[in-house]
Amino acid sequence: MSHQSLIIARKEIRDHARDIRSLISSLFYALMGPLVVAMVSLAVRGKESSAVLLSMMSVFALVAVFVGGMNVAIDSIAGERERRSLLPLLMNPLLRRDVILGKWLAIALFSAIGLVLNLCGFAMVVHLSPIQVFLLALTLFPLVPLAAALEILVSTWCHNIKEAHTYLSLIIFLPMGAGMFLVFFPQMAAAWKIVPVAGQQLLMDSIFKTGHLPPLALAAVTLTTLACAAALLSIATNLLQRDDVVYAS
């Protein structure tokens, strides 16, 4: 990681930490899952209530990874292009790779914070043990760089904030759809063990059912997830090299 990337990341973090409306929105998204599960827990009773709540929790936890840095991603490339501040930034002696990496780091940080808040909320609502929270964090944190990479790619591809907001909002359905698919079709689990998002969903199910986290399965899906994140960052860097992307022509 170059010094220029860290400088850009620090600037992005400082700028977005001052945006109170964005922070409140991200906080709401992070705590939406625990709030919904808490309300459902008041209505659902019986032996199956715990399984229902844990299934809902796993889906909302996956979503939290992607929504935590969404507002930062919307503004990172697409927002700067719309404000006409992207081109002056690129005219500095910076590698396009450093620009992408710096903004990716900022998005990943906010995504990680959103995930931590989400897990803390669920720990209080569902009464998770410290060991369960640690295992869930170990499972979900590899998704943070993937989510940030996907969001910076979409922001780079989109021409303006409105377009970025539309497509990044649709990305939320990726973890939600994968989570719900495996909840309703558990017999398909064997084919999805190393697929990002789906693999993490299966690992969370294992934590809730057995209290253990299979180390080989965790290593396999983590490597796949990080490889996908690296590939998405490479694509975003290549996109930023193109004049039609920089000028939104």
C-alpha positions in Angstrom: 0.0 0.0 0.0 1.6 3.3 -1.1 1.8 6.5 0.9 -0.5 8.3 -1.7 -3.2 5.7 -1.2 -3.2 6.3 2.5 -3.3 10.1 2.0 -6.4 9.7 -0.2 -8.0 7.3 2.2 -7.5 9.7 5.1 -9.0 12.6 3.1 -12.1 10.5 2.2 -12.5 9.3 5.8 -12.2 12.9 7.1 -14.7 14.3 4.6 -17.3 11.7 5.2 -16.9 11.8 8.9 -18.2 15.4 8.7 -21.3 14.4 6.7 -23.8 13.9 9.6 -26.7 12.9 7.3 -24.6 10.2 5.7 -23.5 8.9 9.1 -27.1 8.8 10.4 -28.2 7.0 7.3 -25.4 4.4 7.6 -26.1 4.0 11.3 -29.8 3.3 10.5 -28.9 0.7 7.9 -26.5 -1.0 10.3 -29.0 -1.2 13.1 -32.1 -1.9 10.9 -31.5 -5.7 11.2 -31.3 -5.8 15.0 -34.4 -3.6 15.2 -36.4 -5.8 12.9 -35.3 -9.0 14.6 -36.2 -7.4 18.0 -39.7 -6.6 16.8 -40.2 -10.0 15.3 -39.0 -11.7 18.5 -41.9 -10.0 20.3 -44.4 -11.6 17.9 -42.9 -15.0 17.2 -43.1 -17.5 20.0 -42.5 -21.3 20.3 -39.6 -23.7 19.7 -39.0 -22.5 16.1 -38.8 -18.8 16.9 -35.0 -19.1 17.6 -34.3 -20.6 14.2 -36.4 -18.0 12.5 -34.6 -15.1 14.2 -31.2 -16.6 13.5 -32.0 -17.0 9.8 -33.2 -13.4 9.7 -30.1 -12.3 11.5 -27.7 -14.0 9.1 -29.4 -12.2 6.1 -29.3 -8.8 7.8 -25.7 -9.3 8.8 -24.7 -9.9 5.2 -26.6 -6.8 4.1 -24.9 -4.7 6.7 -21.5 -5.4 5.1 -22.6 -3.9 1.9 -24.6 -0.9 3.2 -22.1 0.4 5.7 -19.9 2.0 3.0 -22.5 2.6 0.4 -22.8 6.3 0.9 -19.1 6.7 0.8 -18.9 4.8 -2.4 -21.6 6.9 -4.1 -19.6 10.0 -3.4 -16.1 8.6 -4.0 -15.8 8.6 -7.8 -19.2 9.3 -9.2 -19.7 12.2 -6.8 -16.3 13.8 -7.6 -16.9 13.4 -11.3 -20.2 15.2 -11.0 -18.6 18.0 -8.9 -15.8 18.3 -11.5 -13.2 17.5 -8.8 -12.1 14.1 -10.2 -10.1 15.4 -13.1 -8.0 17.9 -11.0 -7.3 15.0 -8.6 -6.1 12.8 -11.4 -3.9 15.6 -12.8 -1.7 15.2 -9.7 1.3 12.9 -9.9 -0.8 9.9 -8.7 -1.2 6.5 -10.1 -4.8 5.6 -10.9 -4.3 2.5 -8.8 -3.5 4.6 -5.8 -6.7 6.6 -6.2 -8.8 3.5 -6.4 -7.0 1.9 -3.4 -7.3 5.0 -1.3 -11.0 5.3 -1.9 -11.5 1.6 -1.5 -9.8 1.7 2.0 -12.2 4.5 3.1 -15.2 2.5 1.9 -13.9 -0.6 3.6 -13.4 1.2 6.9 -17.0 2.5 7.0 -18.3 -1.0 5.9 -16.3 -2.6 8.7 -17.8 -0.1 11.3 -21.3 -0.8 10.0 -20.7 -4.5 10.4 -19.4 -4.1 14.0 -22.4 -2.0 14.9 -24.7 -4.6 13.4 -23.1 -7.5 15.3 -23.2 -5.6 18.5 -26.9 -4.9 18.0 -27.6 -8.6 17.3 -25.5 -9.6 20.3 -27.9 -7.6 22.5 -31.1 -8.6 20.8 -30.5 -12.3 20.2 -28.2 -12.7 23.3 -25.2 -14.0 21.4 -22.2 -15.2 23.4 -18.8 -13.5 23.0 -17.5 -16.6 21.2 -20.4 -16.5 18.7 -19.8 -12.8 18.0 -16.1 -13.5 17.5 -16.8 -16.4 15.1 -19.4 -14.3 13.2 -16.9 -11.5 12.8 -14.2 -13.9 11.6 -16.7 -15.2 9.0 -18.0 -11.8 7.8 -15.0 -9.5 7.8 -13.5 -11.1 4.6 -16.6 -9.8 2.9 -15.7 -6.2 3.7 -12.9 -5.8 1.1 -15.2 -7.5 -1.5 -18.1 -5.2 -0.8 -15.9 -2.1 -0.9 -14.3 -3.3 -4.2 -17.7 -3.9 -5.8 -19.0 -0.6 -4.7 -15.9 1.4 -5.9 -16.2 -0.4 -9.2 -19.8 0.6 -9.6 -19.1 4.2 -8.6 -16.3 4.3 -11.1 -18.5 3.0 -13.9 -21.5 5.3 -13.1 -21.5 8.9 -14.5 -23.2 10.7 -11.6 -24.5 10.4 -8.1 -28.0 9.5 -9.1 -26.9 6.7 -11.3 -24.5 5.4 -8.6 -27.2 5.5 -6.0 -29.5 3.5 -8.2 -27.1 0.7 -9.0 -25.5 0.6 -5.5 -29.0 0.3 -4.0 -29.6 -2.7 -6.2 -26.4 -4.4 -4.9 -28.0 -4.7 -1.5 -30.2 -7.4 -3.1 -27.1 -9.6 -3.8 -26.5 -10.6 -0.2 -30.2 -10.6 0.6 -31.0 -12.8 -2.4 -28.1 -15.2 -1.7 -29.1 -15.5 2.0 -32.8 -16.1 1.3 -32.0 -18.6 -1.4 -30.0 -20.8 1.0 -32.6 -20.4 3.7 -35.3 -21.7 1.5 -33.1 -24.2 -0.5 -30.7 -25.7 2.0 -30.2 -28.8 -0.2 -28.2 -26.6 -2.6 -25.6 -25.7 0.1 -22.9 -28.2 -1.0 -22.5 -26.4 -4.4 -22.1 -22.9 -2.8 -19.5 -23.5 0.0 -16.7 -21.5 -1.6 -18.8 -18.8 -3.3 -18.6 -15.4 -1.7 -21.7 -14.3 0.3 -23.3 -17.7 0.0 -20.2 -19.4 1.6 -20.4 -16.9 4.5 -24.1 -17.6 4.9 -23.4 -21.3 5.2 -20.6 -20.7 7.8 -23.0 -18.6 9.9 -25.5 -21.4 9.8 -22.8 -23.8 11.0 -22.0 -21.4 13.9 -25.6 -21.2 15.0 -26.3 -25.0 14.7 -23.0 -26.5 16.0 -21.2 -23.6 17.7 -18.1 -24.3 15.6 -16.5 -22.7 12.6 -15.0 -25.2 10.1 -11.4 -23.9 9.5 -10.9 -25.4 6.1 -14.3 -24.1 4.8 -13.5 -20.6 6.3 -10.1 -20.6 4.6 -11.5 -21.6 1.3 -14.3 -19.1 1.1 -12.0 -16.3 2.5 -9.4 -16.9 -0.3 -12.1 -16.9 -2.9 -13.6 -13.7 -1.5 -10.3 -11.9 -1.4 -9.4 -13.0 -4.9 -12.7 -11.7 -6.2 -12.0 -8.4 -4.4 -8.6 -8.1 -6.0 -10.1 -8.8 -9.4 -12.8 -6.1 -9.0 -10.2 -3.6 -7.9 -8.1 -4.3 -11.0 -11.2 -3.8 -13.2 -12.0 -0.5 -11.4 -8.4 0.7 -11.9 -8.5 -0.2 -15.6 -11.8 1.7 -16.0 -10.2 4.8 -14.4 -7.5 4.7 -17.1 -10.1 5.4 -19.8 -10.8 8.9 -20.9 -14.5 8.3 -21.5 -14.9 7.2 -17.9 -12.9 10.2 -16.5 -14.8 12.7 -18.6 -18.1 10.7 -18.4 -18.5 11.0 -22.1 
